[in-house]
Structures are given as structure tokens and as C-alpha cells.
């Protein structure tokens, strides 16, 4: 089992930066970038065509699908390869075909990556406070769509409880949970994630878990939707969630994602939670912290001065955190790679 020092050394940025912004983009590991560069060089020398190239790329897709399934504790047949959490949300909402007579319950602390697709669905959207989701459900509600962890507050919206108490189909935005906490994605109808955040994968990579693929209509078909097709576009769907794959992913991104997923140590969740708890405790001594105790990854607090100025001042000291625009909040991301020294540098920069 790799030590904390070994894992931390895998991320060159951490040699000089207190990188506390995985909620936006995770740090890049040397092994991931090297894997991507190696694939780029193969493409440069051999081109991107021919049967061996495509067979190899398809095999890499299968490998990525299996590794993502293992991280999300589902079967590979339930995993679609997408480009982002938002991409996954759009796939689900288009397939459900909801309209003005239908109602979707969400929270008032959601990212536009979820609420944008909800609005585009044409259904009536009911936004409740993060602790009043169940109470907002009515007889018209056809779907609950919430984050597992709010990108604003860092609090879990407890989608398992919401699913159990409402019995309704649920779409979970897992952008701030995948890679930072244990996930049993198969407990939910739909679970969308991004891979460039806590999973530290390449940009424009993601996944969508569809618990029962045969029950969701393919409304946004890519080439991977079909096993065979006719000249008029009618087709036989592929088995499982692969029919919802967004489209082609280059071999460099596939290789990079495999390397990133392989890097994550078994102790990642415990370490990340401990660092988040330590961060929260220290910040609470001086600031209003909106993140509840016992959360994973994100810690959000209200600074005493303009948050944009504070974030810029921290950046000048090589401490990277995120302002949440229009909310007077700053968000800190604590991962398994975060050290006590990173947190000390944050606290010193806030003096």
C-alpha cells in the first residue's frame, strides 16, 4: 500500500502550491500526464485510423468503464462514458421526456450544470432548501434531482434518505462526491459524475450510472447507441448503459483516466475526511463556516472581507482556493493528497 508521502509526491504541483481546489479541478499526477503523452506520441507516429487503432481504443473504453464501475460500486454494464456531470444530467432528462405537467424537486444550492438541464426539460422545477427536499415532494413530482454533496455548502443532501423516503426516481449530481467519499451509485436511478475533479482525471471526462438501462429512452444517441442500424436511422440498441455513451474519447484521455484511477489509494476517503475535519475546525475558530461537521472534501466559509480579494491574495502566496461568486463565500477542497502544511499555509494566508 503506498504511503501518504509517495502519493503526495505523485502530484508535482504540491511541491510548491497548497492546492485546495479539487472541487473545480483535481491536481494532475505525473503518471497520468505521462500516460497521455505516450498515447499522443503513438498517435503522432502511427495515426488515428485502421483496425488495430480502433480495436485498441475500444478495449481501452472497456477498461475505463470497468475501473469507473469499481469506483462507483456498480457493474460495468450500468456505466456510460460521458464528458461531464452536466452531460450525464442532460442524457437522463432528455430520456425521461418530462413536460409541463410534471414536477421535479431539487435544492436551492445546486450548480447550473444540474439546474440548467432541469429548466430545459420543460417540467415545473421546485427548489427547496437542502434540508427540506422530502417535504417539497407532491403528487405531481416525477423526479428528484439533487447533488450528493452541494458545491456551495459542502453538505451532503443525503440522497439515500431522500430516495428511501420518497420512493421516487432520483438523479444524483455526483460531481462533488465521486472520488472523495464511498459511493454505492447503484442505490440510485441515475448518478452522474465528472472525472477531472476529485478523481484527478483528464478534462472532458465523466460517467453516468444508469441502474436499469433498458428503462431509459435513448434521446441523444451517439454512434455507441447502436449495435446495428438501418439507412433510415432505426437501430438495435447496445446492451446496457453503453447505449448512452456520449461519443468518442481519444486514447490519450482514456490512458490518462486509467492512470488517475489506479493512483487513488485505499485510504483516500479516511484521509480526505480527516483533512476536511481539521480544516473546518481551524476555520471555525475565526470565520462563519457553512459546512456542517462530518462532511467530506469541501469546506465553505464566509470571509471578513471581499472574497475575490482574499482568494487573489492567497493565490499570490501559492494557496489555491475558490470564491463562490455572488455568495460572499470561499470554498476549500481537502483531498487525500492534502497535508497539514497545506492547511497551515491557508490559515497563515488568511491572517
N, C-alpha and C positions, 0 to 999 in steps of 0.2 A: 504494500500500500504506500503510495507516495506521501512524503511529509509535506507539511504546510510550506516549508521553505522551498522544496522542489517545485511545488505547484505554483507558488508565487513567482519563482524565477522563470516560469514559462511565459510570463507576460512582461515583455521588455518595458512597456510604458510605466510599470510600477517601480522601476529603478529610480525614477526622478519625479513622478507625479502621484499625488494622492488621488487616485481615480475613483470617484464616488458617484458615477453617473451611469451605471449599467441599466437603470430604468429607461434610458434613452438608447444607448448602445453599449454593449459589454466590451471589455478590453480584448484586444486581439492577441492570441497566443502565437508564439514563434512557429510552433509546429503547424498551426492552421495556415499561416501565410506561406510557409514553405511548401505545404501540400498544394496550395492554389497555384503558386509559381511553377511548381513542377508540371502541373497539368497544362498551364499556359504554354510552357515550353514544348510539350508534346504536341499541342495544337499548332504551335508555330512551325514545328518541323514536319508534321505529318498531315496537317489539315484537319478539317472537321467534317469529314464525309467518308462514305464507304461502310460496308457491312461491319468490319471489325470495330470501327469507331462507335457506331450506333449500338451494337451489341454490348460493348463495354459501358457505354453511358447508361443503357437500360439496366445493366447489372448494378451500377452504382446507385441508381434510383432505388432499386430493391434494398440495397444495403442501408441507405439513408432512412428509408421507410421503416425498416426493422429496428434501427437504432432509436429513432424517434418514438416508435411504439413502446420500446423498452423503457424509455424515459417517462412516458406518459401512462405506463402500466395498462396498455391495451394490446390488441392483436394487430399485426401489420395490415390486415385486411380492412381495418377500421380507420386507417390513416391516409389522408390525401395530402399531397405535397403542394403547398401554395407559396405565395410571395410575401404574405404578411398576415397579421391578425385581421386587418380590415378586409383583405381579400377573402379570407375564410368566412367572415361575417356576411359579406355580400353573396357568397355562394349559397349559404344557408337561407338567407332571406329571400333570394330570388327563387330558390327551390320550393319554399313554403307557399309562395303565391298568396300572401295575405293582402287584404284590401281594407277600404274604409270602414267596413262593418266589423273588422277585427281590432283587437286591442293588444298592445304589447306593453308590459310593465318593465321599466328599467329604473336605474337610480339617477340621482341628480349629481353624481360625481363620476360620470363616465367620460371617456375620451371620445372625440369626434369620430375616431376610427370605428366606434360602435354606433353611436347615436346618429351619425350621418347615414349609414346604411339603414338604420331603423326608420328614419324620416323618409328615405327614398322608397321604402316598402309600400307606402301609402296607407298603412294601418294607423290607428289612433295610438299615440305614444303617451304613456302615463309615467312621469318621472317622480319617484318617491325618494325620501331621504334614505341613506344607506342602511338604516336600522328599521325601516318601515316597509320593506319590499312586500312581504307576505300580506300585510294589511291592505296594500293597494290593489290586490288581485280582485277581479269581479267575474261575473258570469260571462262577460264578453272577452276576457283575457284568453288569448290563444298561445301566447309565448311569454316567457320571462327571459330577458336578455340583460345580463349583468356581468361585471368583472368579478373574477375570483378575488383579486386584490385591486383596490382603487388606485389609479395612477396619481390621484390628488392626495388622498389622506394616508395611503399606505395600509389601510384597514382591510381585512378580509370581509367580503359581503356574505360569507358563509353560504355559497350556492348549494352545498349539500343539504343544509337545513331547509332552504327555500324549495328545493326540488321535493324533499320528503313531505313538507307541509302543504304544498300546493298540488302536487301530482301532475303539474303541467309540463309540457316540453320546455326545456331550458337551453339557451345558448349562452355559453360562458366565454367571456373575453379573458384569455389566459396570458395576456402579454406581460403582466407583472407577477406571474406565478410560476410559469414554466421555467425550470432551472434553478429556482430559489426555494422551493418547498416541495414536499412529496405530493404527487398528484395521482388520483385514480380517475382519469378522464372518462373511463367507461361508465362511470356512475351518472354521467350527464348525456343528454341527447346530442349536443354539439359542443365541441371545445376547440377554440381557435387560438393559435399561438404564433408568436414571432420568434425567429431563431437568432436574430442579431442582438438581442438584449441579454438576458441572464444566461442563455445557452452559449453566448460568445461566438456565434456563427457568422457567416458572411452576410452582407447586406442582401436584401430582397430574397430572403428565405423564410419559410413558415410552414405550418402544418394545420390541418383541420381534422379533428377526430369526429367521425360520424358513427354513432353507436349502432345504428341499423341502416346501413347504406341503401338497401332496397326500398326504404320507405320515404326517401327524399328524392324529389324530381331533379333531374339534371337540367337546369335552366341556363347555365353558362358553359356549354360544352367546349372543351379543348380537344385536341387530337386524341388525348388519352381517354376521352369519354367512351370511345367505341372499340369493340373487338373486331367488328367488321361493319361496313356501311354500304349503302346503295347510292347511285348517282343523284337521287333526289334528297340526300342527306339523312334519310332514315337509317337507323343503326341498331346494332346489338350492343348494349352497354357492357363495359368491362365488369369483371367481378369486383365486389367490394367498393371501398371508398376511392380506389384509384380512378373511378369514373369522374370524380370531382377534381382531379389534379388540374392545376391552373395552366400548365403548359410546360414547355421545355425549360430545363435548368442546365446551364453549362457545366461540363465536367469539372472545371476549377472550383465552382461553388459547391458542387457535390463532395469533392475531395476535401475542401476546407471544412464543410459541415461535419463530415465523418471525424476529422481530426479534432474538432472542437468538442464533439460529443464524447469522444474517447478520453479527453483530458479530465473531465469532471470527476473528482474523487468521491468515494463512497460517503465521506464525512462532510460533504458540501453543505447539506441542509443544516446540520447542527452548528457548523462553524458560522455560516451566514446569519443564522438566528441569534447566535451569541454576540456577534458583532453589532447587529441591529439593536439588540437589547442594551448593549454597552453604550452605543451612540445615543439612543433615546434617553437613557438615564443621565448622561452627561449634558445633553442639550436641555433637558427638563429643568436643570438647576438654574438656567439663565433665560430660557425662552418659553413661549407658549408652544407646546408640541401637540399637534392634532392627531398624531398616530397613537392608537391605543397600545397598551403593553401587550407583549406576547405576539407581535406580528413578525412577518418575515420580509427582510430585504429593504423596503422603503421606510424612511423616517422623515416626516414632513414637519417643519416648524415655521413660526412666524417671527421674522427678524424685527429688530427695533428700529431699523432704518430701511431705506428703499432696497428691496430685494435685488433688483438688477445691479445696483451699485455694489452690494455685498458680494454677489456672485462674481462680478468682474474683479473686485479686489482679491477674492480668493483665487481666481484664475491666475492673476499676476504672481501669486505665491505657489503656483502649480498645484492647487487644490481645486478639483473639478466637481461641481455640484450643479443643480438645475434650478432656475427660477421657474415658478408656475405662473405664467403671465396673467395679469388681471386678478390675481387671488391674494397677493401680498404674502406669498409662501415660498419657501425654499425646500427642495427635496434632496435628501441624501440617500444614496444607494449603497448598501452594505452587502457584499458578496462573500463567497468562500475564500477569495483572494485578499480580502480586506485585512489590514493589520492594525494593531493598537497604535502604531506610529502614524498611520493614515488618519485615525480619529484625533490624535493629539495635534496633528498639523491643522486639521479642520478647526478644532477648538481654539488653537492659538490664533488662527487667521480671523476668527470672529471677535477677538478682543478689541 
